[in-house]
Amino acid sequence: MAKADKAAAIAELSDKFRNSGAAVLTEYRGLSVKQITTLRNSLRGNATFAVVKNTLTELAAKDAGVTAFDGQLVGPSAIAFVDGDPVEAAKGLRDFAKANPLLVIKGGVLDGKTLTPAEITKLADLESREVLLAKLAGALQASLSQAVYLFAAPLSQTARVVDALRAKVEAEGPVAAAAAPAAEAAEADEDTAEAPAAEASAEAPVAEATADVAEGGDES
């Protein structure tokens, strides 16, 4: 490979390392072109599976500051550069490796952290981003429904109380109105009954005075 081509290849790999959220190093010894194509198709949308040259990849990883693959770039190597959901990419690699044991997962890097093959398997066992978002949306919807119920319940109770009070007032209104004249008449009767008594008490001293004068008379 010409020096210029090598430099271009290194630069391209460096960009892939920098722009990928994760990368998984594999050995594909014994896999056919058809099998590799099948793997690429299964990873599409989450990762690109690229057959690489070890020496150039080592230089590119060093240029990008990736140390996860130090000492592992031996044999026929291929790297899955993850630019989508790392969980889905890990699932795709794990499932393919189960069906095709010739694919060996050697290690990886996720957000700058080195991953062992066992950690990549654990990553594959996690729920995907879509599933987690769906669960989060379901939890939020349930919380909102509960909040709506909690807010609506006092309002409905208040409305029922107000309606009951309104009905009570409307039911008692005519009775109260009919009772008002009777109460006024009773008060008038009391006033009338008290008036003669007052007059009688006012006349009593006059009668007593008249009796005294009549009874005393003039002794001469």
C-alpha positions, 0 to 999 in steps of 0.5 A: 500500500502506498504511503499516501493510501496508508495515511488516508486509511489511518485518518479514516480509521481515526475518524471512526474511533473519534465519531463512534460511541463504541467499538468492538474488536472481533476476529473473523477467522474462517467466516465466509464473505456471505456470513460477514455480509449477513453480520453487516446487515444485522448491525445496520442502523447501529454499527458498521462492521469493517475488516481492518489491517492490524498495523494501520488500526493500531496507529489509528487507535493511538492517534485517536487516544484509544488504548482498549485494543493494545496487544489485541490486534493480531490475526484477521481483525474486524471492528464494529464501529457503533454509531447507534444503540450500543446495546443493540449492536452488542446484541447483534454481535452476541447473537451472531457469535452464538450462531457462528462460533468462528466470530470471536469477540475480543474486547471493546470500548464504550465512551472511552471505557475499555470493555472485556468480552464478558462486559460486552455480553452483559451489555447485550443483556440490557434492555434497548434504548427503545424499550427503556424509553417506552417504559419511561413513557409508560411510567410518566403516563401513569404518574400523570394519570394519578396526578390528574385523578388526585387533582380532579377528585377534590374538585369533584367533591367540592362540586358535589358539596356545592350542588348539595348546598344549592339544592338545600337552599332552593328547597328551604327558600319557599318555606323561609319565605312563607314563615317570614309573614307569620313571624312578622304577624306574631311580633305585631301581636306581641307589640299590641298585647304589650300596649294596653298593659302599658296604658293600664299601668300609666292610668293606675297612679291617676286613679289612685290619686283621685281616690285619695282626694275623695277619701280625704275630703275637707274636714271643715 
